Amino acid sequence: MTAAPQEPPARPPEAGRGIGRAPGRAMRSTTLLALLAVVLLYLVSGALVFQALEQPHEQQAQRELGEVREKFLRAHPCVSDQDLGLFIKEVADALGGGANPDTNSTSNSNHSAWDLGSAFFFSGTIITTIGYGNAALRTDAGRLFCIFYALVGIPLFGILLAGVGDRLGSSLRRGIGHIEAIFLKWHVPPELVRILSAVLFLLIGCLLFVLTPTFVFCYVEGWSKLEAIYFVVVTLTTVGFGDYVAGASPNQNSAAYQPLVWFWILLGLAYFASVLTTIGNWLRVVSRRTRAEMGGLTAQAASWTGTVTARVTQRVGPTAPPPPEKERPPLPPPPCPAQPASRPLSPAAPEKTEPPSPPTPPTPPSASALDYPSENLAFIDESSDTQSERGCALPRAPRGSRRPLNTPRKPARPRGPGRPRDKGVPA
């Protein structure tokens, strides 16, 4: 029997492969370099635009400051230019430390940048990583405490933000689900309903956390609509420049105003987190569907390739398949032992020979007689029994062919008393 083709042994895993690698596929080096180039190009373009817009305004402000300084020196000749420079520097440092130029020690104003409400708002800007910068720590003890406070508070706030975002997103989706049910009752196509639900999710969030606070800040802080929406976007994106800060004006005497602003920041950040989570889930579903569709296309392409290959092979002329069992030529009989000369062969022996079969095309090694072990073993078993009983076997007719009716059957020779019976032959 021919041995089955052995599969090549599996290659051993190379060193360093599969160790410390994430389950997902890592980004290619070319893709990473292309993305880095796009980000650098984006940064350079933004730098050029900001330079063109802001540098002339800075130069104009510097010229105006120089004119005011010269006017002051002309009006007060007793003040030297060096003394005036030192005074301006001290005023700038005081303003950076939270001092208000509109108040002085003789006024009765109780405004402080570190009252309970302002300190609560400052702590909130630390753990939200906004960091406006309008109020900064000036003591070494405060800076040391801020380090450990941020290391503990930022992860804690992240957990809270995830929980609030999930609850807020589920509430909004539940409300939008009722609207989807109404649309479905009106026999609106499901694809259009999905698009409308996504648009409603964005519009409701923008209405609650962007447009409404914009009008509130315009009314309370006295800002323009552009300044208010600028503060809202800069805050909810955690950029936090600090040029506009809600509640930093000395006219705000309410201690609960800035804590309320911080709770609005919490809900707004949670909403944006839920939006990002929804977008991530949608991209994951799209990626899974795309992968499944690509797998189906790959399977169809493999099936089509196999079909085309089979058709081409049939047209070119494939190797001849092994002949069926009825057309297989008879195998030669085993060698007969020496018989006594006084016992002639049966006259029917020449009649059992079959006419020569037509030549068959050469078969490949895989179609040889050794590929049929059951037939060969049956022939060996039968030939051994016949040889032990009759001494010599006649050529065996092919399977499926019947013995001619006019051919006499030779009677079996009786067994001797001392001759053992073969174990494989039934009694």
Buried (B, 14 or more C-beta within 10 A) or exposed (E): EEEEEEEEEEEEEEEEEEEEEEEEEEEEEEEEEEEEEEEEEEEEEEEEEEEEEEEEEEEEEEEEEEEEBEEEBEEEEEEEEEEBEEEEEEEEEEEEEBEBEEBEEEEEEEBBBEBEBBBBBBBBBBBBBBBBEBBBEEEEEEEEEBEEBBEEBEEEBBEBBBEBBBEBBEEBBEEBEEBBEEBEEEEEEEEEBEEBBBEBBEEBBEEBBBEEBBEBBBEBBEBEEEBBBBBBEBBBEBEBBBEBBBBBBBEBEEEEBBBBBBEBBBBBBBBBBBBEBBEEEEEEEEEEEEEEEEEEEEEEEEEEEEEEEEEEEEEEEEEEEBBEEEEBEBBEBBEEEEEEEEEEEBEBEEEBEEEEEEEEEEBEEEBEBEBBEEBBEEBEEBBBBBBBBBBBBBEBBBEEEEEEEEEEEEEEEEEEEEEEEEEEEEE
